[in-house]
């Protein structure tokens, strides 16, 4: 019996707008009053200017509790790295370092 392909993380997020040219996307699960979430958003925005083929998508964890539960997100910020098809290949909880983000992107390219 063959295994079914994993569902795209993008398909789980209602209304997600995906950059079709991105080879790696970071999906950051954040909350409104979270300072590390704001810093993570700024870091990911900066990295999009440095790494071709990288995009990020921010998801309000409180507004998407079903997705949070389904993906096992336990804290904010949590960054889920997915390939172009939406398959998760890495994740990080807490505010990531730029070098770690760039290294993770390189693994997914």
N, C-alpha and C positions, 0 to 999 in steps of 0.2 A: 504494500500500500504506500503510495507516495504522500509526502507531507504537503499540505496546502501552503502556498506562499504567504508570508506574513503580511498583514494589512498595512497599508501605508499610514504612517503617523499623520500625514496631511489629511487623509480621509476622515480621521477622528475629530478634527477641529472644524466645527461649523464656520463657514465663511472665510476660511483661511485663504489668503491670497499668496500664491507661491510664485517666486521668481523662476520662470521656466528655463532661464539660462544658467541657473546656479547648479553646480555639481555637488556642493555641500551647503546645507542650510542648518543654522543653529536655531532651535526653537527655545526661547527663554520663557519659562513659566515664572511670572512675577506677581506681586501684589502691590496695591496702591501706595501704601505708606512704608515701603521697604527701601531704605537707602542703598543697600547692596544691589537691589534690583535696578535702581536708576544708574548706578555705576556700571553694572553689567551691560545695560542697554547702550551706554555711551561707549564702552569698550568694544562691543560687537559692531557698532556703527563705524568706529574707527577702523576696525579690521576689514570691514567691507571695502574700504578705500585702499587697503594695502594688498588684498588677496583677490585676484580675479577668479570668478567662478564661485564666490562665497556670498551668501545672503543670510539674513536673520529675520525671524518672525517673532514678535512678542505676543504672548497669550496671557490674559488676565486669569490667574489661577482661580480666583473666587467666582468668576463668571462662567468658568468651564469645569465645574467640579466633577462631572462625569468623566471627562478626558483625564483630569488629574488622577482620579481613582484608577481608571483603566490603565494608565501608564505607570502607576506606582510612584507618583511625585509626592514626596513627603515634606519638602521645604521649599521656600523661595529665597533666592532664585535657584532654579534648576535649569540647566542648559542641556537640551537633548540634540545631539548631532545626527543628522540624517543625510543619506545620499540622495541623488536626483530622483529616485523612485519613492523616497519617503521611508526607507528602511533605516531604523536606528542602528548606529554603529558605535556610539559612545555617549556618555553623559557625565555631567559634573554638577555637584550641589555646592551652593555657596558662590561667592564672588570669585570668578576665575582670573588667573593671570594671563596677560596677553601672550606670553611665550607658550603657555599650555594650550591656549585656544588655537594658535597658529600651528602648533605641532599636531593637534587633533585634526584640524582641517587637512593638513598634508597627508595624514593617514587615510583620510576619506577620499582624496582626489585620486 
